[in-house]
């Protein structure tokens, strides 16, 4: 048996998404929907690289007032 389908593409370029605008066409909210992304729980899946989206990723949102220079208040405590 030969498989003729393209491999599913997982968007792994999620290291620098913190603080970017929450794109609801690519991500669905985890527990908080907000204006910007705090972190990504699960990356988006695409039919193929550069293709249409197969399944939305999951990201945690945060309001812009929840951070100081891109960090959450709990990260500042030492």
C-alpha angles and dihedrals in degrees: 000000000000123000112218099182125107115249116261111257120225114202102233096169092099101117097099102038097103109116095015122124115279106251107203092191090065105026136038120207121264103204102326129042112203144145098276137031120255098181140336119245097184128007124237120264121222131194088239136340106296091008133116122296117271099183130001120244124236121244136173114234129211135185117248091244091061093075142062111206091339096312129111118238092252091056092060095061115091 
